[in-house]
């Protein structure tokens, strides 16, 4: 079986031979045979090209099929994650309603972890900060000119909780499964 590369080389060789024959106006029989051979090579190349086009289309269809399967699997993953989250919430709500702070569930232990503290910042209030604190916040990188507030850097400023628009909030307790 001849490859496309081999066919291309044959085609070039035949074309070169035909050009030489045209220059020397050689034998018409040989000339005719070379033209026939050239047509055969072209037919082989056409068949091989058609097969490669079918292969390309098959690979494109396969890629699309895989993309659809990926979307389906992502949907199933999202559904399983949501179901697990809802079951965990259900179990936590049951424990809270029952007044059970800890539970030994055989292979796992369940308990509540206190909600973590975080800062809520009303950026419209940042301009109301005292000038020296505002300048210090800009200098430390806690506040960017676009009034984007970087909370970890803000916590480095003295008395950051007394600034207008800055409040510390505690999140909800969360169920730990260990």
Order of alpha helices (4+ residues) and beta strands (2+ residues): alpha-alpha-beta-beta-beta-alpha-alpha-beta-beta
